[in-house]
């Protein structure tokens, strides 16, 4: 399981190597990123945090906390 997460706007690339069935939430948490402050996109499509990782590369837009 391999996925490249690019943090926007800083253009920082993080490489996630996890296990089959891992979700984007799992990946974000592994890097210490609060999933509630991140929007995940692949090919201009928004992806839910609880989606199993299938894409090889995604963009992560960090936002402010919702609470």
Phi, psi and omega in degrees: 000115182226135176209135176262123179251121179256120180278126180253136013265002186284347180058041177263128180262131175242137180254122179255124174239104185239212184242153176306136180095351177296150180252171176295329176297317177302315181296313180299314180298326180295336178261007179076022179261126177290117181302335179288351181248018184228141172246134186248130181228144173218126181052045178065016178247136176283138179244140177287151181296329184272009178285138175296141181290120177232333182279149178277339181211136177222159174254137180245116176262116180276135181240183176276161179297147180268012182191000000 
